[in-house]
Amino acid sequence: MHHFKTIAFFIAFFYIMAANAMAVERPEVMLERVTKQMLIALKQNDDEIKRNHLKLVAIVDKILVPHVELNDMSKWVVGRNAWLTASSVQKARFENEFKDLMIRTYSSSLKAYSNQEIVYYPIKEDINDKKRVQVLSKILESGRAPIQVAYRLVLKGDDWKVYDIIIEGVSLLKGFKSQFEADIQQQGIDVVIDKMKEHNTKPIS
């Protein structure tokens, strides 16, 4: 009897694990869903956004940021050695200001949005055993060449999270790394955090 109970337990365990695996939202589906939510929110709040750019920031923070892997991005941008030697307070401060910088960068690009069509392409290969994937997309606009955008995502628990965006072959993450790493090495992480904080208080251009 004990033997059958043990078998039943493992069958139930693997059934639950399989169900959880099936519940993970595919990365391209998540990106398309979040994009639609973002565009709907932009249209619904258009008048308020024109009066106050902070409304746009709040929308991006609420809808997009939960799907971005800020911790991994912060580590990579700062650099391995500087991150390992930084205190927990410095890491938290950098991640917070870096999050605001990311929001402002994305918000600035959204201000130029004029009803382009965004197409996300399905991932062709099997991703069941993968922890990192890339989703390809195109931004389509009448009379202009399509803009190629690739999203790199990492699986965190049951959620796919974006850790880099490549626009026409240019990595957003590498751009931030080249912007910050040298300054951190020369001036220290606290100086860079203060500069980010000052920049984040300025109006979005």
C-alpha positions in Angstrom: 0.0 0.0 0.0 2.8 2.4 0.9 4.4 1.6 -2.5 1.3 2.6 -4.4 1.0 5.8 -2.3 4.5 6.7 -3.3 3.8 6.2 -7.0 0.6 8.2 -6.7 2.6 11.1 -5.1 5.1 11.2 -7.9 2.4 11.0 -10.6 0.6 14.0 -8.9 3.9 15.8 -8.6 4.9 15.5 -12.3 1.3 16.3 -13.3 1.5 19.6 -11.3 5.0 20.4 -12.8 3.7 19.7 -16.3 0.6 21.9 -15.7 2.9 24.7 -14.4 5.1 24.4 -17.4 2.1 24.7 -19.7 1.0 27.8 -17.8 4.2 29.8 -18.8 3.2 32.4 -21.3 5.2 32.3 -24.5 7.6 35.3 -24.8 6.2 36.5 -28.1 2.7 36.3 -26.8 3.6 38.2 -23.7 5.3 41.0 -25.8 2.3 41.3 -28.1 -0.1 41.4 -25.1 1.9 44.0 -23.2 2.2 46.1 -26.4 -1.5 46.1 -26.9 -2.1 47.1 -23.3 0.4 49.9 -23.7 -1.2 51.3 -26.9 -4.7 51.1 -25.5 -3.5 53.0 -22.4 -1.8 55.7 -24.5 -5.0 56.3 -26.5 -7.2 56.4 -23.4 -4.9 58.9 -21.7 -3.8 60.9 -24.7 -5.1 64.3 -23.4 -3.6 63.9 -20.0 -0.3 62.7 -21.4 -0.1 65.9 -23.5 -0.6 68.0 -20.4 1.7 66.0 -18.1 4.5 63.8 -19.2 4.5 62.0 -15.8 1.3 60.3 -16.8 3.2 58.6 -19.6 5.9 57.6 -17.2 3.3 56.1 -14.8 1.8 54.1 -17.7 5.1 52.6 -18.7 6.0 51.9 -15.1 2.8 50.0 -14.5 2.5 48.1 -17.8 6.0 47.5 -19.1 8.4 47.5 -16.1 7.0 44.3 -14.5 8.2 42.4 -17.6 11.8 43.8 -17.6 14.6 42.1 -15.8 16.2 45.2 -14.2 18.5 43.4 -11.8 20.3 41.5 -14.5 20.5 44.6 -16.7 21.9 46.7 -13.8 24.6 44.1 -13.1 25.7 44.0 -16.7 25.7 47.8 -17.2 27.7 48.5 -14.1 30.2 45.7 -14.9 31.1 42.6 -12.9 33.8 43.9 -10.7 32.1 47.2 -9.8 28.8 45.3 -9.0 30.6 42.8 -6.8 32.3 45.6 -4.8 29.2 47.8 -4.5 27.2 47.9 -1.3 23.6 46.7 -1.1 22.5 50.4 -0.8 24.5 51.4 -3.9 23.0 48.5 -5.8 19.5 49.4 -4.8 20.1 53.1 -5.6 21.6 52.3 -9.0 18.8 49.9 -10.0 16.1 52.5 -8.9 17.6 55.3 -11.0 18.4 53.0 -13.9 14.8 51.9 -13.9 13.7 55.5 -14.1 16.2 56.1 -16.9 14.8 53.1 -18.8 11.3 54.3 -18.4 12.2 57.8 -19.6 14.1 56.4 -22.6 11.1 54.2 -23.6 8.6 57.0 -22.9 10.5 59.4 -25.2 10.3 56.9 -28.0 6.5 56.5 -27.4 5.9 60.2 -27.8 6.8 59.8 -31.5 4.4 56.9 -31.9 1.8 57.6 -34.7 -0.2 54.4 -35.1 2.5 52.2 -36.6 1.8 48.5 -36.8 4.0 46.2 -34.7 4.4 42.6 -35.7 5.9 39.9 -33.5 7.1 36.7 -35.1 6.7 33.3 -33.5 9.8 31.6 -32.2 10.3 28.6 -34.5 12.5 26.4 -32.3 11.4 24.5 -29.2 11.9 26.7 -26.1 10.8 24.3 -23.4 14.3 23.7 -22.1 15.6 27.2 -22.8 16.2 30.0 -20.3 17.1 32.7 -22.8 15.3 33.4 -26.1 15.1 36.1 -28.8 11.9 37.4 -30.3 12.0 39.2 -33.6 9.6 41.9 -34.6 9.1 44.7 -37.1 7.6 48.2 -36.8 5.7 48.9 -40.0 4.7 52.3 -41.2 3.3 53.3 -44.6 5.9 54.9 -46.9 8.9 53.9 -44.7 11.2 50.9 -44.5 10.3 48.5 -41.6 12.3 48.9 -38.4 13.8 45.6 -37.2 13.5 45.1 -33.5 14.7 42.1 -31.5 13.9 41.4 -27.9 16.1 39.2 -25.7 14.4 37.6 -22.8 15.3 35.5 -19.8 13.0 33.1 -18.0 12.6 34.0 -14.3 10.4 31.5 -12.5 7.2 31.3 -14.7 7.7 34.7 -16.4 9.7 35.7 -19.5 11.4 39.1 -18.9 13.1 41.4 -21.3 16.8 42.1 -20.6 17.8 43.7 -23.9 16.3 45.4 -27.0 18.2 45.5 -30.3 16.9 48.1 -32.7 18.3 47.8 -36.3 21.3 45.8 -34.9 22.1 48.2 -32.0 21.8 46.8 -28.5 20.2 49.1 -25.9 22.0 47.3 -23.1 25.4 47.7 -24.8 24.7 51.4 -25.3 24.0 51.9 -21.6 27.1 49.8 -20.7 29.4 51.9 -22.8 27.7 55.0 -21.4 28.2 54.1 -17.7 31.0 51.6 -17.3 33.9 54.0 -17.9 32.4 56.7 -15.7 31.9 54.1 -12.9 35.5 53.0 -13.1 36.9 56.6 -13.2 34.5 58.4 -10.9 32.8 55.7 -8.8 29.2 54.4 -8.8 27.9 57.0 -6.4 28.8 59.9 -8.8 27.1 58.0 -11.7 24.0 57.4 -9.6 23.8 61.1 -8.7 24.2 62.1 -12.4 21.4 59.7 -13.4 19.2 61.1 -10.6 19.7 64.6 -11.8 19.0 63.6 -15.4 15.8 61.8 -14.3 14.4 65.1 -12.9 14.4 66.8 -16.3 11.4 66.9 -18.7 11.2 64.1 -21.2 12.3 65.4 -24.6 
